[in-house]
């Protein structure tokens, strides 16, 4: 009972906070457009037409989403959806797979379930749109914008004002490094070497984002993968709340990424990169651990069983399936990414500050 009350109290605070923020951001969007790169944490339907096991275009995904089942790996809105609302966009940013010429002026979502920084990550699940291929898709979008706006100088200045959200890297662990029977990375690299190699490749991709016109870029660190229900079931915890050695490996990546933000801000003085610290944002308040229990019935791969019945009180659950947060968790993450509550939530800017720069 104490745990449930603590969880309810945390979520009550942040739901109230988001309602307050929503009144502040009402009106015109704070930036002209918003581009989203990443994996299933932000995918809004790009995987629906792919041959892959990583799909969420079936019930009970989207049970609380205003438009129903659309391919989001949660019960309602993703973090990217909520940040878009906080930025003042009246509609959800469309997935690249279906974005029309009329829609791309306000942005595009390139996120793809099971995608990674490395090309091979998630390949055992089927097709996915890796970070490199998302960048190719963004080049196509820019070409479409140039054709529509018919003024390269205007388009270049337009893109500099937009927010770029990048949330990727989880599958380079979950669907790569942590599956040694399929992928060789864990036998090739130590956890320290892998974090360094991964961030090195990521840095080249982020430089491409910059070269394609981005100047306001929010980079999400990885969450505590070792606390997800699927990884706990697979590896066990030795009596602890989470799989600590996985979280230790993730911390190495996050530390490298935060250092990369400093490097990029030093190298590109006309751009602003910022780090969103999911470990800080998702940390339990006090000594009460958050429950690592999925809301829906799980298949072996950690996704919801099709057409199954999820838990009834979804506002009191942290995880919706074996890997993905519930909408209420996404609300907490998005709110503290937009306006940081703790100095450790974001570095050096929160997204509301980034939008104003």
LOTI-685648 format. One record per residue: residue in three letters; x, y, z of N, C-alpha, C, O in turn. Coordinates in steps of 0.1 Angstrom, whole numbers, plus 5000, padded with zeros to 4 digits. Layout:
N
AlaXYZXYZXYZXYZ;...
***
This chain:
357
Unk500849885000500050005000500950135000500650224993;Unk501950125008502850245008503450274995503550384990;Unk503850164988504450184975503450244965503750334957;Unk502250194965501150244956500850384959500650464950;Unk500850424972500550564975501650654971501450764966;Unk502950604973504050684968504050714953504250824949;Unk503750604946503650614931502550704927502750794918;Unk501450694933500250784930500650924933500351014925;Unk501350954944501651084948502651144937502551264934;Unk503651074933504551124923503851154910504051264905;Unk503051074906502351094893501351204894501151284885;Unk500751224906499751334908500451464906499951554900;Unk501651474912502451594912502751634897502551744893;Unk503151534889503651564876502451584866502551664857;Unk501351514868500151544860499651684863499251754853;Unk499651724875499351864878500251964872499852064866;Unk501551934872502552014866502352034851502452144846;Unk502051914844501851924830500652004826500552074816;Unk499652004835498452084832498752234833498252314826;Unk499552264843499952404844500852444832500552554827;Unk501752364828502552394817501752414804502052504796;Unk500752324803499952334791499252464789499052514778;Unk498852524800498252664799499252764795498852864789;Unk500552744799501552844795501852834780502152944774;Unk501852714774502352704761501152714751501452704739;Unk499952744755498852754746499152874736499752974740;Unk498752854724498852964714499752904703499652784700;Unk500452994696501352954685502452864689502952884700;Unk502852764681504052684685505252774687505452874681;Unk506052724697507252804700508352794690509252884689;Unk508352694681509252684670508452644658507352594659;Unk508952674646508152644634507952494631507052454625;Unk508952414635508852274632509652184642510452234649;Unk509352054641509851964651510151834645509251764639;Unk511351784645511751664638512251564649512951594658;Unk511751434647511951334657512751214651512251154641;Unk513851174657514551054653514650964665514651004676;Unk514650824662514750734673514250594670514150554659;Unk513850534681513450394681511950384685511150474683;Unk511650264691510250244695509750334706508550354708;Unk510650404713510150494723509550624717508750694724;Unk509750644704509150754698508450724685507750804679;Unk508550594680507850554668506350584669505750544679;Unk505850644658504450674658503650604646502550644643;Unk504350504641503650424630504550394618504050334608;Unk505850424619506750404607506950254605507250214594;Unk506850174616507050024614505749954609505849834607;Unk504650024609503449954605503449874592502949764591;Unk504149934582504149864569505449784567505649734556;Unk506249764577507449694575507249544579506349514587;Unk508149464573508149314577509049304589510249284588;Unk508449304601509149304614508249254625507049274624;Unk508849194635508149164647507949284656507149284665;Unk508649394654508649514662507549604657507849704650;Unk506349564660505149644656504249664668504149584677;Unk503549774667502549804678501249854672500549934679;Unk500949804660499649854654498549754656497849714647;Unk498449714669497349624673496949654688497749704695;Unk495749614691495249624705496049534714496249414709;Unk496449574726495949684734496849814733496749904741;Unk497849814723498549944722497650044717496750024709;Unk497850174722496950284718495550284724494750364720;Unk495350204735494050204741493650334746492450364747;Unk494650424750494350554756494750664747494650784750;Unk495150634734495550734725494250794718493350714715;Unk494150924716492950984711492550924698491350924695;Unk493450884689493150834676493250674676493150614665;Unk493350614687493350474688494650414684495750474685;Unk494650284679495850214675496450284663495850294652;Unk497750324665498450394654499850344652500550384643;Unk500350254661501650204660502650254670503850244669;Unk502050314681502850364692503050244702502050174705;Unk504250234708504550124717504150164731505050154740;Unk502950204734502450244747500950244746500350224736;Unk500350274758498950284758498350414753497250424749;Unk499150514753498750654748499750724740500250674730;Unk500150844745501150924738502550884742502850834753;Unk503450904733504850884735505451014741504851124742;Unk506751004746507451124751507451234740507251354743;Unk507751194728507851284717506551354714506451474711;Unk505451284715504051344713503851454723503451564720;Unk504151424736503851514747504751634746504251744748;Unk506051614743506851734741506351824729506451944730;Unk505851764719505251844708504151924713503952044709;Unk503251864721502151944727502652054736502152164736;Unk503752034744504252134752504952244744504952364748;Unk505452214732505952314723504852394716505152494710;Unk503652354718502552424712501952374699501152444693;Unk502452254694501852204682500452144684500352064693;Unk499552194676498152144678497852004674496951944679;Unk498751954665498551814660499851734663500851794664;Unk499651604664500851524665501651524653501151524642;Unk503051524654503951524643503751384635503851284641;Unk503551394622503251264615504451184613505551224612;Unk504251044612505350954608505750974594504951014585;Unk507050954591507550974578506850894568506650934556;Unk506450774572505750674562504550734556504150694545;Unk503850824563502550874558502551024556501451084553;Unk503551094560503551244560503351304546504051264537;Unk502351394545502051464533502851594531503451634541;Unk502851644519503551774517502951884526503651974530;Unk501651874529501051974537501451964552501452064559;Unk501851844556502251814570503651844573504051874584;Unk504551824563506051824566506551964570507651974576;Unk505752064568506252204572506352214587507152294592;Unk505552134594505652134609506552024615506652014627;Unk507051944606507951844611507651704607506551674601;Unk508551604610508351464606508951384617509951414623;Unk508251264620508751164629509351054622508650984614;Unk510651024624511350924616511550794625512150694620;Unk511150794638511350694647510950554642509850544635;Unk511650454646511350314641511650214652512850204657;Unk510750134655510850034665511949934662512049884650;Unk512849904671514049814670515249874663516249804661;Unk515150004659516250064652517350104662517050124674;Unk518550114657519650144666520650244659520450284647;Unk521650284667522750364661523550274651523950324640;Unk523750154655524450054646523449994636522249974640;Unk523849974624522949924614522349784617521249764614;Unk523149704623522749564625521749544637521049444638;Unk521749644646520949634658519449604655518849684646;Unk518849504661517449474659517149394646516049364643;Unk518249354639518049294626517349154627516649114618;Unk517549094639516848954640515348964641514648864640;Unk514849084644513449104645512749134631511549124629;Unk513649164621513149204608513549334604514549394609;Unk512849394595513149524589513049634600512149624608;Unk513849744599513649854608514449974601515249944592;Unk514250094605514850204599515950254608515650334618;Unk517150214606518250254615518450404615517850474606;Unk519350454624519550594624520150654611519750754607;Unk521050574605521650614592520550634582520550734574;Unk519550544582518550554572517550654575516850714566;Unk517350684588516450794592517050924587516351024583;Unk518350934587519051064582518851074566518651184561;Unk518850964559518550964545517151014543516851094534;Unk516250964551514851004550514651154553513851224546;Unk515451204562515451344565515951434553515451534551;Unk516951384547517451454535516351454524516151564518;Unk515551354523514451354514513351454518512851524509;Unk513051464531512151564536512651704533511851794528;Unk513851734534514451864532514251894517513952004513;Unk514551794508514351814494512851854491512551944482;Unk511951784498510451814496510151964501509452034494;Unk510751994512510552134517511152234508510452344505;Unk512252214502512852304492511952324480511752434475;Unk511352214476510452224464509252294468508752374459;Unk508752284480507452344484507752494487506952584483;Unk508852524493509052664497509752744486509652864486;Unk510452674477511052734466511952854469512052954461;Unk512652844480513552944484514552884494514252864506;Unk515752854489516752774497517152854509517352794520;Unk517352984508517753064519516653064530517053054542;Unk515453074526514353064536514252924543514152924555;Unk514452824535514352684541515552664550515352604561;Unk516752714547517852694556517652764569517952704579;Unk517152884568516852964581515752904589515752904601;Unk514752844581513552784588514052664596513652644607;Unk514852574590515352454597516152484609516152404619;Unk516852594609517652634621516852664633517352654644;Unk515652704631514752744642514052624648513352634659;Unk514052504642513252394646513952314658515152334660;Unk513152234665513652144675513852014669513051964662;Unk515051954672515351814667515451724680516351754688;Unk514651624681514751534692515251404687514851344677;Unk516251354695516951224691516851134703517451164713;Unk516251014702516150924713516450784707515550714703;Unk517650744708518050614702519250554709519950634716;Unk519450424708520650364715520150244723521050154726;Unk518950234728518450124736518649994729519049894735;Unk518349984716518349864709519849814706520049704703;Unk520749914707522149874705522649784717523649724717;Unk521849794728522049704740521049594740521449474739;Unk519749624740518649524742518749424730518649304732;Unk518749474718518749394706520049394698520049394686;Unk521149384706522449364700523349314711523549194712;Unk523949404719525049364728524549254739525349174743;Unk523249264743522749174753522249044747521648954754;Unk522449014734522048894728523348824721523448834709;Unk524248774729525448714723525248604714526148574706;Unk524148524715523948414706523648464692523748384682;Unk523348584690523048644676524148744672524548744661;Unk524448834681525448944678526748924684526848864695;Unk527848964677529148944682529749054690530849054695;Unk529049164692529549284698530049254712531149314716;Unk529349174720529849154734531149074735531849074745;Unk531448994724532648924724533749004718534948974719;Unk533449114711534349194704534849314713535949354713;Unk533849364721534149484729533749454744532849384747;Unk534549514753534149524767533049624768532749694758;Unk532349634779531249734780531849874779531149964773;Unk533049894784533650034782533950064768533650174763;Unk534549964761534849984747533550004738533550084729;Unk532549924741531349934734530650074735530250124725;Unk530650124747530050254749530750364741530150444735;Unk532150354741532950444734532750434719532550534712;Unk532750314714532550294699531150334695530950394684;Unk530150304703528750344700528650494699528050544690;Unk529150564709529050714709529850774698529550884693;Unk530950714695531750764683530950754670530950854663;Unk530250644668529450634656528250734657527950794647;Unk527650744669526550834671527050984668526251064663;Unk528251014672528751154670528751184655528451304651;Unk529151094646529151114632527751134627527551224618;Unk526751064632525351084628524851214633524151284625;Unk525251264644524751394649525451504642524751614640;Unk526651484637527251584628526551594615526451704609;Unk525951484610525151484598523851564601523451634592;Unk523251544612522051614616522351764615521551844610;Unk523551804621523951944620524151994606523652104602;Unk524851914598525051954584523851964576523852024565;Unk522751894580521451904573520652024578519452034575;Unk521252104587520552234591520152244605519652354609;Unk520252134613519752144627520652224635521952224634;Unk520052304644520852394653520352374668521052424677;Unk519152314670518652294683518352154685517252104681;Unk519252074691519151934692519151884706520051904714;Unk518051804709517951744723518251594722517551524714;Unk519251554729519651414729519251344741519651374752;Unk518451234740517951164752519051054755519450974747;Unk519451054768520250944772519350824773518150824772;Unk520050704776519250584778518650574791519250614801;Unk517550514792516950484805517550364811518450304805;Unk517150324823517750214830517150084825516250024830;Unk517850034814517349914807517249794817516449704815;Unk518149794827518149684836516949674845516749584853;Unk516149784845514949784853513649744845512549744851;Unk513849724832512649684824512149544828513049454831;Unk510849514828510349384831510949274823511249164828;Unk511149294810511649194801513149154805513449034805;Unk513949254808515349214811515449154825516349074827;Unk514649204834514549134847514248994846514848904853;Unk513248964838512748824836513848744830514048624833;Unk514648804821515648724813516848704821517448594821;Unk517348804829518648794836518548774851519548724857;Unk517448804857517348794871518048914878518848984871;Unk517848934890518449054897519249024909519749124916;Unk519348904913520148864925519548934938520248974946;Unk518248944938517549004949517549154949516949214959;Unk518049214939518049364938516849404930516249324923;Unk516449534930515349574922515549564907514549544899;Unk516749574902517049584888518249494885518949444894;Unk518549474872519749404867520849514867521049594858;Unk521649514878522549624880523649634870524049744866;Unk524149524865525349524856524849584842525649644835;Unk523549564839523049634827523049784829523449864820;Unk522549824840522449964843523850034843523950144839;Unk524749954848526150004849526650024834527350124832;Unk526349934825526749944811526150064805526750144797;Unk524850084808524150204802524650334807524750434800;Unk525050334820525650454826526950494818527250614816;Unk527750404814528950434806528550504793529250594789;Unk527550454786527050524774526650664777526950754770;Unk525850674788525250814791526350914794526351024790;Unk527350864802528550954805529250994792529651114791;Unk529450904783530150934770529251034762529851124756;Unk527951014763527051104755527051244761527051344753;Unk527051254774527051384780528351464777528351584774;Unk529451384776530751444772530751494758531251594754;Unk530051404749529951444735529151574733529451654725;Unk528151594742527351724741528251844743528251944736;Unk529151834753530151944755531051964743531252074738;Unk531451854737532351854725531651914713532152004706;Unk530451874711529651934699529352084701529452154692;Unk529052124713528752264716530052344715529952464711;Unk531152284717532452354715532852364701533352464696;Unk532552264693532952254679531952334670532352394660;Unk530652344674529652404666529052524674528052504680;Unk529652634673529252744682527952804678527352874686;Unk527452784666526152834662525052734665523852754661;Unk525352624671524352524675524252504690525152544697;Unk523152444694522952414708522452264709521352234706;Unk523352184715523052044718522752034733523452104741;Unk521751954737521551934751521251784754520751714745;Unk521551744766521451604771520251594780520151664790;Unk519351504777518251474786518551344794518751234788;Unk518651364807519151254816517951174821517351204831;Unk517651064814516550984817516750914831515850884838;Unk518050884834518250824847517850914859517250864868;Unk518151034857517751134868516251144868515651144879;Unk515651164857514251184856513451064861512351084868;Unk513850954858513150824862513450774876512950674880;Unk514450834883514850784896513750784906512950884906;Unk513550684914512550684924512750794934513850834937;Unk511650844940511750954950511750884963510950794967;Unk512750914971512950854984513450704983514150674974;Unk513050624993513650484993512650384987512950264987;Unk511550424982510550334977510750304962510650394954;Unk511150184958511450154944510150144936509050114941;Unk510250184923509050174914508850034910509749954909;Unk507549994908507249854905507649824890507449904881;Unk508349704888508749664875507749564869508149454865;Unk506549604869505449514865504749564852504349674852;Unk504749484841504049534829502549544831501949474839;Unk501949634823500549654824499749554815498649504819;Unk500349514804499749414795500349274797501449264802;Unk499649174792500149044791501249034780501049094770;Unk502348964783503548974774503748844766503448734771;Unk504148864754504648754746506148734750506648814758;Unk506748634744508148604747509148724744510148734751;Unk508748804734509648914730509449034738510149134735;Unk508549034748508349144757507249244752507049344759;Unk506649214741505549304736504249244741504149134745;Unk503149324740501849284744501249174736501449174724;Unk500649084742499848984735498749044728497949124734;Unk498649024714497549084707496149064712495848944716;Unk495349164713493949164717493749114732492749074735;Unk494849124740494749094754494149214761494149324756;Unk493849194774493249304782494349354791494949284799;Unk494649484790495749544799495149574813493949554816;Unk496049614822495649654835494549764835494549844825;Unk493749774845492649864845493050004849492650104843;Unk494050014858494450154863495850184857496850164864;Unk495850234845497050244838497850374843499050384840;Unk497250464850497950574856498750544868499450624873;Unk498750414872499550374883500550264879501050194887;Unk500850264866501850164861502950244855502750344847;Unk504150194857505350254851505650204837505850274827;Unk505550064835505750004822504449954816503549904823;Unk504349974803503149924796503349784792502449694794;Unk504449754785504849614782506149584788506549644799;Unk506949494782508149454788509349554787510349534795;Unk509149654779510249744776509849894777510649984780;Unk508549924773508150054771507350114782506550054788;Unk507550244785506850314795505350334792505050334780;Unk504550344802503150384800503050534797504050604798;Unk501850574793501750714790501950804802502550914801;Unk501650764814501850844826503350854828503750964833;Unk504150754826505550764827506150854816507050944819;Unk505650844804506050934793505751084797506451174793;Unk504551104804504251234808505251294818505651414816;Unk505651214827506651254837507951294829508551394832;Unk508451204820509651224813509651344804510551424804;Unk508551364797508351474788508351604795508951704791;Unk507651604806507451734814508851774820509151894819;Unk509551684825510851724831511951744821512951804824;Unk511751694809512651724797512351864793513251934789;Unk511051904793510652034788511052144798511652244795;Unk510752124811511152214822511752124832511052054839;Unk513052134834513752044844513352084858513252204861;Unk513151984866512851994880514051994889514252064898;Unk515051904885516251894891517451944882517251924870;Unk518451994888519652034880520251924871520951954862;Unk519951804876520551684868519651634857520051544850;Unk518451694856517551644846517951664832517851574823;Unk518551784829518951814816520251894816520651954827;Unk521051884805522351954805522751994791522751904782;Unk523052124788522952234797521652304797521452404805;Unk520752264789519452334788518252234789518452114785;Unk517152274794515952194791515352234778515852334772;Unk514352164773513852184760513152324759513152384748;Unk512452364769511752494768512852604766512552704759;Unk513952594773515052694771515652674757515952774750;Unk515852554752516352534739515552594728516052654719;Unk514152584730513252644720513452794720513252854709;Unk513752864731513853004731515153064726515253184723;Unk516152974725517553024720517553064706518553104701;
***
